[in-house]
Amino acid sequence: MSLSLKIEKQFAQNTERVKSIDLHPTQPWILASLYSGSSVSILNYESQTIEKSFKVTDSPVRSAKFIAREKWIVAGTDDAFIRVYNYETMEKIIEFEAHKDFIRSVAVHPTLPYLLSASDDKVIKLWNWEEGWKCTRIFEGHSHYVMQVAINPKDTNTFASGSLDGTIKIWNIGSSAPSFSLDGHSKGVNCIDYFISGDKPYLLSGSDDYTAKVWDFETKSCVQTLEGHEHNVSTVCVHPELPILITGSEDGTVRIWHAATFVLENTLNYDLGRVWAVGYKKGSSQVVFGCDSGMVVIKINGSDI
C-alpha cells in the first residue's frame, strides 16, 4: 500500500526564527513564537495577515500554545517565566517565574485546567490555573534538558517527555517519578508525538542522532527507525487525518513517511533554513512549518492507492 499525496504550498511568511507553531482549533489562526523577535504572533492563514502580535520579553520564546477554551495564549521563555495573555483583549493575565532555566516546551491538558512545562532545569512541572496557577506537582527523573512534553490523547492522565539525556520517559500525572523510560536513541531527544495505528498507541520521537523512531510503548520497544535526515531531527508530528508521519530537521528538509509501512513518501525543502516546528489541527488538511527564516503553510491531500 502506497499513498498518493497532493502537496500544495499555499503561502510563506518571512519572519525571525520560528521556534513553535500552534493552530487554533476553530479560528484560521497560526500562533508562532519567535526566537530573536522575543514575541508571539497570531497569523490568519486565510487572509495571510498578522492579526495580533505580543511583545513578551527580551528573551527567546521557545514554546507558545492556545488555550482556546479560556481565550488565552500561554508562552514559555528563556527567562524561565510563563506568561498568559487574553488574545481578544491583549491583556496579560499573569506572569510568574516557573523554572530555574530556559523553558523548552508547554503542553495544555485537553479537558482539565492543567499546563505542563519542561525546562533546561531538568524537571517538568504541572500548573493548575483554576488554583491561581499553583504548581501542583514536579516531575523529576531526567538527567539533562527536557526538550518537549506531550499529553497522551487516549489517556490524558499520562504524558511523555523527551530529553537531551537520550531518553523518552512516560509519566502519570499523579506521580512525580516516571512510569518507565524508552531508550534507543544514541543522542538527545528533541521532540515527541503520540499516534494511534491499528488501535495501538505509539510514540514518534526525533533526535540529534539524525533519526526518528517509532515506539510501541505498550511493549516498550522501538518498532522502526526512520533514517534519511542529514542533521538533527528537531520536530515531529503525526497527521490527524492522513496516515503520515512528518519529520523536520536542521538539514532544512521536511520528510513525510507512511504511518503504516514507514516508507519515505516525500521530501520537502522550502529554502527557509532549519525546520524547528510543525503545526496542524484536526479536520484540516493544512500543515504549517516554522523555520529559521519564517513559516510556510502547505495543504496535504491524499488517498491510499
Phi, psi and chi 1 to 4 in degrees:
 res  aa     phi    psi   chi1   chi2   chi3   chi4
   1 MET       -  123.8  179.5  177.9   68.5      -
   2 SER  -119.2  171.2   65.1      -      -      -
   3 LEU  -110.2  143.0  -79.4  171.9      -      -
   4 SER  -104.3  104.0  173.6      -      -      -
   5 LEU  -105.1  131.5  -66.8  176.9      -      -
   6 LYS  -107.9  114.4 -177.1 -174.1  175.2 -169.7
   7 ILE  -114.2  122.3  -60.6  171.0      -      -
   8 GLU  -126.3  122.2  174.5 -169.8  -15.7      -
   9 LYS   -75.1  124.9  177.4 -178.6  171.0 -177.2
  10 GLN   -92.3  -50.9  -66.0 -166.1  -63.5      -
  11 PHE  -167.1  161.7   74.4   97.8      -      -
  12 ALA  -123.5  148.1      -      -      -      -
  13 GLN  -127.2  120.0  175.2   86.1   22.4      -
  14 ASN   -80.4  128.7  -72.7  107.6      -      -
  15 THR  -145.1 -176.3   63.7      -      -      -
  16 GLU   -66.2  175.9  -58.9  -79.7   -3.8      -
  17 ARG   -58.6  126.9 -174.4 -169.7  -51.8  170.7
  18 VAL   -94.4  120.8  177.6      -      -      -
  19 LYS  -100.3  -23.7  -71.4  -59.7  -73.9 -174.8
  20 SER  -149.1  153.5   81.2      -      -      -
  21 ILE  -133.3  136.5  -68.4  -77.5      -      -
  22 ASP  -141.9  141.1 -166.8   33.3      -      -
  23 LEU  -107.0  135.3  -89.9   67.2      -      -
  24 HIS   -68.1  139.9 -166.5  -78.7      -      -
  25 PRO   -67.7  -23.9   20.4  -30.7      -      -
  26 THR  -125.3  -31.8   55.9      -      -      -
  27 GLN   -88.0  156.4  -60.1  -72.4  -17.1      -
  28 PRO   -81.8   56.7   31.6  -35.7      -      -
  29 TRP  -117.9  138.4  -68.2  -12.3      -      -
  30 ILE  -109.8  126.8  -57.9  162.5      -      -
  31 LEU   -98.0  117.6  179.3   66.4      -      -
  32 ALA  -118.9  130.5      -      -      -      -
  33 SER  -105.5  140.2   71.8      -      -      -
  34 LEU  -109.8  140.7  -57.9 -176.1      -      -
  35 TYR   -74.8  -55.8 -179.6   82.8      -      -
  36 SER   -95.6  -17.4   49.4      -      -      -
  37 GLY   -78.4  -14.1      -      -      -      -
  38 SER    56.2   31.2  -48.0      -      -      -
  39 SER  -141.9  170.2   64.9      -      -      -
  40 VAL  -123.1  143.1  -66.1      -      -      -
  41 SER  -127.6  146.6  -63.9      -      -      -
  42 ILE  -107.9  115.8  -63.4  174.2      -      -
  43 LEU  -107.2  131.4 -178.9   82.0      -      -
  44 ASN   -87.5  114.6 -173.7  -45.9      -      -
  45 TYR   -81.1   -7.9   55.0   76.3      -      -
  46 GLU   -84.4  -48.5  -71.6 -178.7   -7.1      -
  47 SER   -86.4  -11.4   64.4      -      -      -
  48 GLN    58.2   40.9  -58.8 -178.4   17.6      -
  49 THR  -129.1  155.2   57.3      -      -      -
  50 ILE   -82.2  119.1  -68.3  176.6      -      -
  51 GLU   -80.2  -46.1  -64.1 -119.1  -20.7      -
  52 LYS  -148.7  152.1  -65.2  178.7 -178.8 -180.0
  53 SER  -141.9  135.1 -171.0      -      -      -
  54 PHE  -116.9  119.8  -59.9   77.5      -      -
  55 LYS   -78.3  112.9  171.2   72.6  174.4  175.6
  56 VAL   -91.4  -49.9  176.8      -      -      -
  57 THR  -168.6  178.7  176.0      -      -      -
  58 ASP   -86.7   -3.4  -68.6  -29.9      -      -
  59 SER  -100.2  156.3  -59.6      -      -      -
  60 PRO   -57.0  142.4  -27.1   35.7      -      -
  61 VAL  -103.0  105.9 -176.0      -      -      -
  62 ARG   -89.8  -18.2  -67.5 -177.0 -169.4  -92.7
  63 SER  -152.8  130.9 -174.1      -      -      -
  64 ALA  -143.4  141.8      -      -      -      -
  65 LYS  -138.7  150.2  -67.7  -80.7  176.5   20.9
  66 PHE   -75.9  140.7  -75.8  112.8      -      -
  67 ILE  -116.3   81.4  -53.0  178.9      -      -
  68 ALA   -63.5  -34.3      -      -      -      -
  69 ARG   -68.4  -17.1   58.0 -167.7 -174.5  -90.9
  70 GLU  -107.1   -2.0  -56.8  -73.1  -12.5      -
  71 LYS    60.7   40.3  -62.1 -175.6  170.3   60.8
  72 TRP  -117.0  159.4  -68.5  -14.9      -      -
  73 ILE  -120.9  146.8   56.9  173.6      -      -
  74 VAL  -124.1  137.1   56.6      -      -      -
  75 ALA  -130.2  136.4      -      -      -      -
  76 GLY  -111.9  134.0      -      -      -      -
  77 THR  -130.5  171.2   55.1      -      -      -
  78 ASP   -71.9  -14.2  -82.9   10.7      -      -
  79 ASP   -84.6    9.0   62.9    7.3      -      -
  80 ALA    75.2   12.4      -      -      -      -
  81 PHE   -98.9  150.5  -85.0   70.9      -      -
  82 ILE  -105.7  133.7  -73.3  172.8      -      -
  83 ARG  -127.4  140.5  -67.2  174.2  175.6   86.1
  84 VAL  -125.0  132.7 -177.0      -      -      -
  85 TYR  -127.2  147.4  -60.6   84.6      -      -
  86 ASN   -83.4  119.6 -178.1  -53.8      -      -
  87 TYR   -78.1   -8.9   57.5   65.5      -      -
  88 GLU   -86.8  -45.3  -70.0 -167.2  -24.1      -
  89 THR   -94.0  -12.5   66.0      -      -      -
  90 MET    69.2    6.2  -50.4  -78.9  -78.7      -
  91 GLU   -71.5  139.5  171.3 -163.7    4.8      -
  92 LYS   -80.2  121.4 -174.7 -170.2  -70.7  179.8
  93 ILE   -79.3  -45.9  -56.6  -62.5      -      -
  94 ILE  -163.0  153.9 -166.3  170.0      -      -
  95 GLU  -141.9  141.1   66.3  175.6   -5.0      -
  96 PHE  -155.3  150.2   57.0   93.4      -      -
  97 GLU   -75.6  118.8 -170.4  167.0    2.8      -
  98 ALA  -104.5  -29.3      -      -      -      -
  99 HIS  -139.4 -179.0  -74.3  -87.6      -      -
 100 LYS  -103.5    2.4  -63.8  175.4 -177.6  173.8
 101 ASP  -155.6 -175.2 -151.2  -28.0      -      -
 102 PHE   -49.3  139.5  -63.2  173.4      -      -
 103 ILE   -94.4  119.5  -62.4  172.1      -      -
 104 ARG   -91.6  -30.4  -64.9  -81.1  178.3  173.3
 105 SER  -155.6  141.5  173.6      -      -      -
 106 VAL  -127.7  146.5  -67.6      -      -      -
 107 ALA  -136.9  133.2      -      -      -      -
 108 VAL   -98.3  129.3 -179.4      -      -      -
 109 HIS   -66.8  138.3 -165.4  -78.9      -      -
 110 PRO   -68.7  -23.8   21.9  -31.8      -      -
 111 THR  -130.0  -34.2   54.9      -      -      -
 112 LEU   -91.3  159.7  -63.3  171.9      -      -
 113 PRO   -80.2   54.4   31.2  -36.0      -      -
 114 TYR  -118.0  142.9  -66.1  164.7      -      -
 115 LEU  -127.2  133.7 -179.5   80.0      -      -
 116 LEU  -101.6  140.5  -72.7  165.7      -      -
 117 SER  -130.6  143.4   59.4      -      -      -
 118 ALA  -126.9  144.5      -      -      -      -
 119 SER  -142.8  165.2  167.9      -      -      -
 120 ASP   -69.1   -9.2  -75.9    6.0      -      -
 121 ASP   -78.9    6.5   64.0   12.0      -      -
 122 LYS    79.1    4.3  -53.1  175.1 -169.9  173.6
 123 VAL  -119.0  162.0  -57.1      -      -      -
 124 ILE  -115.9  140.2  -58.4  155.6      -      -
 125 LYS  -124.8  147.8  -67.0 -173.4  178.1 -177.7
 126 LEU  -109.9  125.7  178.4   68.8      -      -
 127 TRP  -117.0  139.3  -52.0   90.6      -      -
 128 ASN  -114.8  110.1 -175.5  -34.1      -      -
 129 TRP   -76.3  -17.2   65.2   75.2      -      -
 130 GLU   -79.0  -10.2  -74.9 -171.9   -5.1      -
 131 GLU  -110.6   37.5  -64.5 -176.6   12.6      -
 132 GLY    68.0   33.6      -      -      -      -
 133 TRP    60.0   37.1  -70.4   93.9      -      -
 134 LYS   -70.9  138.6  176.8 -177.5  173.0 -175.1
 135 CYS   -79.0  114.4  178.1      -      -      -
 136 THR  -100.0  -12.9   56.2      -      -      -
 137 ARG  -161.9  144.8 -166.3  168.0  -60.3  -81.7
 138 ILE  -117.1  129.0  -61.7  174.7      -      -
 139 PHE  -105.6  118.8  -56.3   90.3      -      -
 140 GLU  -121.5  144.4  -63.6  179.6  -72.0      -
 141 GLY   162.1  -25.2      -      -      -      -
 142 HIS   -78.5  150.4  -79.0  -60.7      -      -
 143 SER  -109.4    7.9   59.6      -      -      -
 144 HIS  -149.6 -177.6 -152.0  -46.5      -      -
 145 TYR   -51.2  138.7  -55.8  162.7      -      -
 146 VAL   -97.3  113.9 -172.9      -      -      -
 147 MET   -88.0  -32.3  -59.5  -61.5  -76.1      -
 148 GLN  -155.1  148.2 -168.5  175.3    1.1      -
 149 VAL  -123.5  145.7  -77.6      -      -      -
 150 ALA  -143.3  131.2      -      -      -      -
 151 ILE   -86.3  136.4  -65.1  169.0      -      -
 152 ASN   -69.1  115.8 -176.5  -13.0      -      -
 153 PRO   -68.2  -22.0   23.3  -31.5      -      -
 154 LYS   -91.2  -17.6  -70.3  -64.7 -177.3 -176.1
 155 ASP  -146.2   88.4  177.1    6.2      -      -
 156 THR   -74.7    3.0   56.0      -      -      -
 157 ASN   -84.6   -5.4  -72.8  -42.1      -      -
 158 THR  -122.7  154.3   63.2      -      -      -
 159 PHE  -150.0  166.6   65.8   93.4      -      -
 160 ALA  -121.9  155.3      -      -      -      -
 161 SER  -137.0  146.8   58.0      -      -      -
 162 GLY  -118.6  140.1      -      -      -      -
 163 SER  -136.6  157.9  166.0      -      -      -
 164 LEU   -70.6   -3.5  -69.0 -167.9      -      -
 165 ASP   -75.3   -0.7   63.8   15.9      -      -
 166 GLY    89.9    0.1      -      -      -      -
 167 THR  -111.6  157.9   70.9      -      -      -
 168 ILE  -110.9  131.5  -60.8  148.4      -      -
 169 LYS  -117.5  142.5  -64.8 -169.7 -173.0  -63.6
 170 ILE  -107.4  133.4  -52.4  -62.3      -      -
 171 TRP  -128.0  157.5  -48.9   77.1      -      -
 172 ASN  -111.4  136.8 -171.3  -67.7      -      -
 173 ILE   -57.3  -25.8  -82.1  175.3      -      -
 174 GLY   -86.3    1.8      -      -      -      -
 175 SER  -135.7  137.9  172.9      -      -      -
 176 SER   -79.3  -14.0  -64.4      -      -      -
 177 ALA  -104.5  149.1      -      -      -      -
 178 PRO   -67.0  148.9   21.5  -30.2      -      -
 179 SER   -72.5  -43.1  -57.4      -      -      -
 180 PHE  -167.3  169.1   58.9   89.8      -      -
 181 SER  -118.8  150.7  -68.6      -      -      -
 182 LEU  -111.9  118.2  -59.9  172.0      -      -
 183 ASP  -115.5  138.4  -61.7  -81.7      -      -
 184 GLY   173.8  -29.0      -      -      -      -
 185 HIS   -73.0  143.0  -78.0  -66.2      -      -
 186 SER   -87.7  -10.3   60.7      -      -      -
 187 LYS  -137.4 -172.1  -70.0 -172.1  176.8  177.7
 188 GLY   -62.2  151.5      -      -      -      -
 189 VAL  -100.4  123.4  177.9      -      -      -
 190 ASN   -96.1  -28.3  -65.8  -47.0      -      -
 191 CYS  -157.2  150.9   44.7      -      -      -
 192 ILE  -146.9  154.9   46.2  175.8      -      -
 193 ASP  -154.7  146.3 -164.1   16.1      -      -
 194 TYR   -90.3  151.1  -79.3   94.4      -      -
 195 PHE  -155.8  163.8   69.3  105.1      -      -
 196 ILE  -115.1  131.8  -56.1  -66.7      -      -
 197 SER  -137.9  121.6  179.3      -      -      -
 198 GLY    58.7   39.5      -      -      -      -
 199 ASP    67.1    7.5  -67.3  -31.3      -      -
 200 LYS  -106.0  141.1  -81.2 -172.4   62.7  125.8
 201 PRO   -86.2  138.0   28.1  -29.0      -      -
 202 TYR  -132.5  164.5  -67.4   90.7      -      -
 203 LEU  -122.4  143.5  -94.6  171.0      -      -
 204 LEU  -113.0  133.2  177.2   63.4      -      -
 205 SER  -131.4  151.3   61.2      -      -      -
 206 GLY  -126.8  145.7      -      -      -      -
 207 SER  -139.5  163.3  167.4      -      -      -
 208 ASP   -71.1   -4.3  -74.6  -13.8      -      -
 209 ASP   -84.8   10.8   65.2   11.1      -      -
 210 TYR    74.7    8.2  -60.3    5.4      -      -
 211 THR  -117.9  162.4   74.2      -      -      -
 212 ALA  -115.0  149.4      -      -      -      -
 213 LYS  -128.8  147.3  -72.6 -176.9 -177.7  -71.6
 214 VAL  -107.3  127.9  178.4      -      -      -
 215 TRP  -118.5  132.9  -55.0   84.9      -      -
 216 ASP   -90.5  102.3  177.9  -22.8      -      -
 217 PHE   -84.7   -2.9   62.5   88.2      -      -
 218 GLU   -74.2  -40.1  -71.8 -174.6  -21.2      -
 219 THR   -94.3   -2.6   62.1      -      -      -
 220 LYS    59.6   38.2  -55.8 -179.6  178.6   62.5
 221 SER  -130.3  152.2   60.6      -      -      -
 222 CYS   -83.8  124.2  174.4      -      -      -
 223 VAL  -101.1  -15.8  -64.0      -      -      -
 224 GLN  -160.9  141.1 -171.7   73.0   29.8      -
 225 THR  -113.0  126.7  -61.0      -      -      -
 226 LEU   -97.0  111.0  -52.2  178.3      -      -
 227 GLU  -113.4  146.5  -63.6  179.4  -69.5      -
 228 GLY   151.7  -30.5      -      -      -      -
 229 HIS   -65.0  150.4  -79.9  -64.1      -      -
 230 GLU  -108.2    9.6  -63.7  173.2   -0.3      -
 231 HIS  -156.4 -175.9 -149.5  -57.9      -      -
 232 ASN   -53.3  138.2  -56.9  -20.5      -      -
 233 VAL   -86.1  114.5  179.2      -      -      -
 234 SER  -102.7  -19.6   42.6      -      -      -
 235 THR  -151.9  144.3 -176.0      -      -      -
 236 VAL  -138.0  151.8  -64.5      -      -      -
 237 CYS  -157.2  157.5   89.8      -      -      -
 238 VAL  -112.7  122.4 -176.7      -      -      -
 239 HIS   -65.0  133.7 -162.6  -78.6      -      -
 240 PRO   -74.1  -17.4   26.9  -33.7      -      -
 241 GLU  -112.3  -34.5  -50.4  -64.4  -29.5      -
 242 LEU  -107.1  151.7  -65.1  168.7      -      -
 243 PRO   -80.4   62.5   30.4  -34.5      -      -
 244 ILE  -132.4  147.0   55.1  173.9      -      -
 245 LEU  -106.4  138.7  -46.1  177.9      -      -
 246 ILE  -121.6  129.1  -59.4  171.4      -      -
 247 THR  -124.9  138.1   58.2      -      -      -
 248 GLY  -121.4  149.3      -      -      -      -
 249 SER  -139.7  161.6  168.0      -      -      -
 250 GLU   -70.2   -5.0  -68.4 -176.8   46.7      -
 251 ASP   -78.9   -0.7   66.3   11.7      -      -
 252 GLY    87.9    1.2      -      -      -      -
 253 THR  -110.1  156.3   70.4      -      -      -
 254 VAL  -113.8  130.4  170.2      -      -      -
 255 ARG  -116.2  140.9  -68.5  175.5 -174.8 -114.4
 256 ILE  -117.2  125.0  -61.8  176.0      -      -
 257 TRP  -120.3  147.6  -44.3   76.8      -      -
 258 HIS   -70.8  128.3 -164.7  -62.8      -      -
 259 ALA   -72.8  -16.7      -      -      -      -
 260 ALA  -101.7  -41.3      -      -      -      -
 261 THR   -97.6  -16.9   64.1      -      -      -
 262 PHE    66.0   18.8  -52.5  118.6      -      -
 263 VAL   -76.1  140.5  169.0      -      -      -
 264 LEU   -69.9  121.4  178.3   64.9      -      -
 265 GLU   -97.2  -40.6  -63.4  -78.6  -15.9      -
 266 ASN  -151.1  151.6  -66.8   81.9      -      -
 267 THR  -125.0  126.6  -60.0      -      -      -
 268 LEU  -116.8  142.9  -48.7  173.9      -      -
 269 ASN  -144.7  115.5 -171.4  -24.1      -      -
 270 TYR  -104.9   14.3  -67.6  104.9      -      -
 271 ASP    55.8   39.5  -64.7  -39.9      -      -
 272 LEU  -111.8   16.3  -70.5  169.8      -      -
 273 GLY    85.3 -158.8      -      -      -      -
 274 ARG   -61.6  142.9  -65.4  169.3  -66.0 -179.7
 275 VAL   -96.7  123.8 -177.2      -      -      -
 276 TRP  -112.2  -24.7  -65.0  109.6      -      -
 277 ALA  -151.9  153.6      -      -      -      -
 278 VAL  -137.9  142.3   59.5      -      -      -
 279 GLY  -134.9  151.3      -      -      -      -
 280 TYR  -158.9  173.4   59.6   87.5      -      -
 281 LYS  -149.3  156.0   67.9  178.1  176.5 -177.2
 282 LYS   -63.4  141.3  -72.2 -177.8  179.7  176.9
 283 GLY    83.0    2.2      -      -      -      -
 284 SER  -122.7  147.0  170.6      -      -      -
 285 SER   -93.3    0.1   58.4      -      -      -
 286 GLN   -85.0  142.1  -80.9  156.6  -37.1      -
 287 VAL  -131.8  139.1  179.6      -      -      -
 288 VAL  -120.1  135.7 -174.0      -      -      -
 289 PHE  -116.7  136.2  -57.9  107.8      -      -
 290 GLY  -106.2  132.2      -      -      -      -
 291 CYS  -135.3 -178.9  -50.8      -      -      -
 292 ASP   -57.4  -39.0  -89.7  -20.1      -      -
 293 SER  -110.8   12.1  -57.7      -      -      -
 294 GLY   143.7 -155.2      -      -      -      -
 295 MET  -134.9  157.1   65.5 -173.0   96.4      -
 296 VAL  -134.4  137.6   60.1      -      -      -
 297 VAL  -107.7  126.4 -179.6      -      -      -
 298 ILE  -124.3  160.7   67.7  169.5      -      -
 299 LYS  -116.9  127.4 -159.2  168.8 -172.1  176.8
 300 ILE  -117.3  121.1  -54.6  178.5      -      -
 301 ASN  -122.2  144.1  -69.3  -61.9      -      -
 302 GLY  -156.7  163.4      -      -      -      -
 303 SER  -150.1  148.4   58.3      -      -      -
 304 ASP   -71.7  137.8  -66.0  -27.9      -      -
 305 ILE  -129.7      -   57.8  171.0      -      -
